[in-house]
Amino acid sequence: MQSIYAMHQNGSDNMEKEEKFLFYSIDAIQDLYLIMLSSLIEICKKETVFLHLSSQKHLATPEERNPNEKFIKNSIFQILAENNSLSIALENRKINNWTLNDDYIILLLNAVKESKLYAKYMSNSVNTFEEDRDFIVALFTEVIVPNEKLYEYLEDDKLTWVDDIPLVNTHIIKQLKAIKSANDESFRVPKLYKDNEDKDFVRDLFRKTILNERELSKEYDDKTPNWDSERIAEIDTIILKMAICEFLKFPSIPVKVTLNEYLEVAKEYSTPKSSIFINGILDNLVKELQASKKMVKVGRGLM
């Protein structure tokens, strides 16, 4: 949707160029995932170095000589640091953001140590794996994710990440919660695409919508008698075209799936009343397409 919108705004007809950027922006989601997840590892490393240097000071206090290492020995930190899937992905994708910008790690570490979560966690000398895991989940959710400086850094790095940040963070939290024990080796860096068919769908939906925009717009033109085409938000017209494209040119996608997906997109990206407007048009259009047998869906339960 955003790629099609960008083409409209730029007055571009270079579909190949926009398609390359589309896949580039999707590919970059994995970098964002790795950057966010590796921030936990780097925070632990930074605190480990700090504790060591403090213990070596000439006038070190008793607390500095024998620091409380509960934080740096948290089980989740150890699992992430030793995870092959994560290490390989970081190496292959050449993720070195925190090496180049370790001031953000210091900033995050300070925010962690100033938090009530940290104080409560460190006050208890007896800990369990469940406590370690719940602490890291809460820390990531309540301290790291909402950090404005971190958000600004990510936004400046890649503007396309603005919409991807909630998706990535939600997935990381889900993965952290799913770790069952200190010996759990099931953690894996997720694939961007489920399979080749998944990736093909991205390209096909983009191309078929772009190449058939005029034809697709005709399907809803007479369904908006009280609206001049100029008054309909451009995002709404793109959402309508993409939904209709799925109705007509993707026989394996259930109608209800298309309807639900695009109504959610409208709620997130368009005007407050857009989802109601789009729902009304698509609902009427579906009945018309089914009656005329213009829309053919294959498979059980697809209507």
Contacts in CASP RR format, 6 or more apart in sequence:
PFRMAT RR
TARGET T0000
AUTHOR 0000-0000-0000
METHOD contacts of the structure
MODEL  1
MQSIYAMHQNGSDNMEKEEKFLFYSIDAIQDLYLIMLSSLIEICKKETVF
LHLSSQKHLATPEERNPNEKFIKNSIFQILAENNSLSIALENRKINNWTL
NDDYIILLLNAVKESKLYAKYMSNSVNTFEEDRDFIVALFTEVIVPNEKL
YEYLEDDKLTWVDDIPLVNTHIIKQLKAIKSANDESFRVPKLYKDNEDKD
FVRDLFRKTILNERELSKEYDDKTPNWDSERIAEIDTIILKMAICEFLKF
PSIPVKVTLNEYLEVAKEYSTPKSSIFINGILDNLVKELQASKKMVKVGR
GLM
1 235 0 8 1.000
1 238 0 8 1.000
1 239 0 8 1.000
1 242 0 8 1.000
1 265 0 8 1.000
1 269 0 8 1.000
2 163 0 8 1.000
3 18 0 8 1.000
3 19 0 8 1.000
3 21 0 8 1.000
3 22 0 8 1.000
3 25 0 8 1.000
3 206 0 8 1.000
4 206 0 8 1.000
4 209 0 8 1.000
4 210 0 8 1.000
4 238 0 8 1.000
4 241 0 8 1.000
4 242 0 8 1.000
5 234 0 8 1.000
5 235 0 8 1.000
5 238 0 8 1.000
6 12 0 8 1.000
6 18 0 8 1.000
6 21 0 8 1.000
7 13 0 8 1.000
7 15 0 8 1.000
7 18 0 8 1.000
7 210 0 8 1.000
8 234 0 8 1.000
8 238 0 8 1.000
12 18 0 8 1.000
15 207 0 8 1.000
15 210 0 8 1.000
15 211 0 8 1.000
18 206 0 8 1.000
19 203 0 8 1.000
19 206 0 8 1.000
19 207 0 8 1.000
22 202 0 8 1.000
22 206 0 8 1.000
23 202 0 8 1.000
23 203 0 8 1.000
25 158 0 8 1.000
25 160 0 8 1.000
26 192 0 8 1.000
26 202 0 8 1.000
27 192 0 8 1.000
28 158 0 8 1.000
28 160 0 8 1.000
28 161 0 8 1.000
28 164 0 8 1.000
29 161 0 8 1.000
29 164 0 8 1.000
29 167 0 8 1.000
29 168 0 8 1.000
29 192 0 8 1.000
30 89 0 8 1.000
30 93 0 8 1.000
30 189 0 8 1.000
30 192 0 8 1.000
31 93 0 8 1.000
31 95 0 8 1.000
31 158 0 8 1.000
32 154 0 8 1.000
32 158 0 8 1.000
32 161 0 8 1.000
32 164 0 8 1.000
32 165 0 8 1.000
32 168 0 8 1.000
33 168 0 8 1.000
33 171 0 8 1.000
33 172 0 8 1.000
33 189 0 8 1.000
33 190 0 8 1.000
34 86 0 8 1.000
34 89 0 8 1.000
34 90 0 8 1.000
34 93 0 8 1.000
34 95 0 8 1.000
34 189 0 8 1.000
35 95 0 8 1.000
35 97 0 8 1.000
35 98 0 8 1.000
35 154 0 8 1.000
36 144 0 8 1.000
36 168 0 8 1.000
36 169 0 8 1.000
36 172 0 8 1.000
37 80 0 8 1.000
37 86 0 8 1.000
37 172 0 8 1.000
38 86 0 8 1.000
38 90 0 8 1.000
38 95 0 8 1.000
38 97 0 8 1.000
38 98 0 8 1.000
39 98 0 8 1.000
39 104 0 8 1.000
39 105 0 8 1.000
39 108 0 8 1.000
39 144 0 8 1.000
39 150 0 8 1.000
40 76 0 8 1.000
40 77 0 8 1.000
40 80 0 8 1.000
40 136 0 8 1.000
40 140 0 8 1.000
40 144 0 8 1.000
41 77 0 8 1.000
41 80 0 8 1.000
41 81 0 8 1.000
42 98 0 8 1.000
42 102 0 8 1.000
42 105 0 8 1.000
43 105 0 8 1.000
43 108 0 8 1.000
43 109 0 8 1.000
43 112 0 8 1.000
44 71 0 8 1.000
44 72 0 8 1.000
44 74 0 8 1.000
44 77 0 8 1.000
44 81 0 8 1.000
46 102 0 8 1.000
46 105 0 8 1.000
46 106 0 8 1.000
46 109 0 8 1.000
47 71 0 8 1.000
47 72 0 8 1.000
47 109 0 8 1.000
48 72 0 8 1.000
50 109 0 8 1.000
51 67 0 8 1.000
51 69 0 8 1.000
51 72 0 8 1.000
54 60 0 8 1.000
54 64 0 8 1.000
54 67 0 8 1.000
55 64 0 8 1.000
55 65 0 8 1.000
55 66 0 8 1.000
55 67 0 8 1.000
57 64 0 8 1.000
68 122 0 8 1.000
70 121 0 8 1.000
70 122 0 8 1.000
70 125 0 8 1.000
70 127 0 8 1.000
71 118 0 8 1.000
71 121 0 8 1.000
71 122 0 8 1.000
74 132 0 8 1.000
74 135 0 8 1.000
74 136 0 8 1.000
75 129 0 8 1.000
75 132 0 8 1.000
75 133 0 8 1.000
75 182 0 8 1.000
76 132 0 8 1.000
76 133 0 8 1.000
76 136 0 8 1.000
76 176 0 8 1.000
76 179 0 8 1.000
77 136 0 8 1.000
78 182 0 8 1.000
79 179 0 8 1.000
79 182 0 8 1.000
79 184 0 8 1.000
79 187 0 8 1.000
80 86 0 8 1.000
80 187 0 8 1.000
83 187 0 8 1.000
85 187 0 8 1.000
85 188 0 8 1.000
85 189 0 8 1.000
86 187 0 8 1.000
86 189 0 8 1.000
88 189 0 8 1.000
89 95 0 8 1.000
89 189 0 8 1.000
97 157 0 8 1.000
98 104 0 8 1.000
98 105 0 8 1.000
101 153 0 8 1.000
104 149 0 8 1.000
104 150 0 8 1.000
104 153 0 8 1.000
107 147 0 8 1.000
107 149 0 8 1.000
107 150 0 8 1.000
108 143 0 8 1.000
108 144 0 8 1.000
108 147 0 8 1.000
108 150 0 8 1.000
111 143 0 8 1.000
111 144 0 8 1.000
111 147 0 8 1.000
112 118 0 8 1.000
112 139 0 8 1.000
112 143 0 8 1.000
112 144 0 8 1.000
115 139 0 8 1.000
115 142 0 8 1.000
115 143 0 8 1.000
117 135 0 8 1.000
117 138 0 8 1.000
117 139 0 8 1.000
117 142 0 8 1.000
117 143 0 8 1.000
118 139 0 8 1.000
121 127 0 8 1.000
121 131 0 8 1.000
121 135 0 8 1.000
124 131 0 8 1.000
129 181 0 8 1.000
129 182 0 8 1.000
132 182 0 8 1.000
133 176 0 8 1.000
133 177 0 8 1.000
133 179 0 8 1.000
136 176 0 8 1.000
137 173 0 8 1.000
137 176 0 8 1.000
137 177 0 8 1.000
140 169 0 8 1.000
140 172 0 8 1.000
140 173 0 8 1.000
140 176 0 8 1.000
141 169 0 8 1.000
141 173 0 8 1.000
144 150 0 8 1.000
145 169 0 8 1.000
151 165 0 8 1.000
154 161 0 8 1.000
154 165 0 8 1.000
155 161 0 8 1.000
155 162 0 8 1.000
171 190 0 8 1.000
175 187 0 8 1.000
175 190 0 8 1.000
178 186 0 8 1.000
179 186 0 8 1.000
179 187 0 8 1.000
180 186 0 8 1.000
193 199 0 8 1.000
193 202 0 8 1.000
201 250 0 8 1.000
204 250 0 8 1.000
205 242 0 8 1.000
205 245 0 8 1.000
205 246 0 8 1.000
205 250 0 8 1.000
208 245 0 8 1.000
208 249 0 8 1.000
209 216 0 8 1.000
209 238 0 8 1.000
209 241 0 8 1.000
209 242 0 8 1.000
209 245 0 8 1.000
212 241 0 8 1.000
212 245 0 8 1.000
212 249 0 8 1.000
213 241 0 8 1.000
216 240 0 8 1.000
216 241 0 8 1.000
216 244 0 8 1.000
216 245 0 8 1.000
216 248 0 8 1.000
217 237 0 8 1.000
217 240 0 8 1.000
217 241 0 8 1.000
219 244 0 8 1.000
219 248 0 8 1.000
219 285 0 8 1.000
220 240 0 8 1.000
220 244 0 8 1.000
220 281 0 8 1.000
220 285 0 8 1.000
221 229 0 8 1.000
223 281 0 8 1.000
223 284 0 8 1.000
223 285 0 8 1.000
224 232 0 8 1.000
224 281 0 8 1.000
229 237 0 8 1.000
233 270 0 8 1.000
233 271 0 8 1.000
233 274 0 8 1.000
235 266 0 8 1.000
235 269 0 8 1.000
235 270 0 8 1.000
235 274 0 8 1.000
236 266 0 8 1.000
236 270 0 8 1.000
236 271 0 8 1.000
236 274 0 8 1.000
236 277 0 8 1.000
236 278 0 8 1.000
239 262 0 8 1.000
239 265 0 8 1.000
239 266 0 8 1.000
239 270 0 8 1.000
239 274 0 8 1.000
239 278 0 8 1.000
240 278 0 8 1.000
240 281 0 8 1.000
240 282 0 8 1.000
242 262 0 8 1.000
243 258 0 8 1.000
243 259 0 8 1.000
243 262 0 8 1.000
243 278 0 8 1.000
243 282 0 8 1.000
244 282 0 8 1.000
244 285 0 8 1.000
246 253 0 8 1.000
246 258 0 8 1.000
247 255 0 8 1.000
247 258 0 8 1.000
247 285 0 8 1.000
247 286 0 8 1.000
247 289 0 8 1.000
247 295 0 8 1.000
248 289 0 8 1.000
248 294 0 8 1.000
248 295 0 8 1.000
251 296 0 8 1.000
251 297 0 8 1.000
251 298 0 8 1.000
251 302 0 8 1.000
252 297 0 8 1.000
252 298 0 8 1.000
252 299 0 8 1.000
252 302 0 8 1.000
253 297 0 8 1.000
253 302 0 8 1.000
254 297 0 8 1.000
254 301 0 8 1.000
254 302 0 8 1.000
254 303 0 8 1.000
255 286 0 8 1.000
255 295 0 8 1.000
255 297 0 8 1.000
255 302 0 8 1.000
255 303 0 8 1.000
259 279 0 8 1.000
259 282 0 8 1.000
259 283 0 8 1.000
259 286 0 8 1.000
262 278 0 8 1.000
262 282 0 8 1.000
263 275 0 8 1.000
263 278 0 8 1.000
263 279 0 8 1.000
266 274 0 8 1.000
266 275 0 8 1.000
266 278 0 8 1.000
267 274 0 8 1.000
267 275 0 8 1.000
270 278 0 8 1.000
286 295 0 8 1.000
289 295 0 8 1.000
290 303 0 8 1.000
297 303 0 8 1.000
END
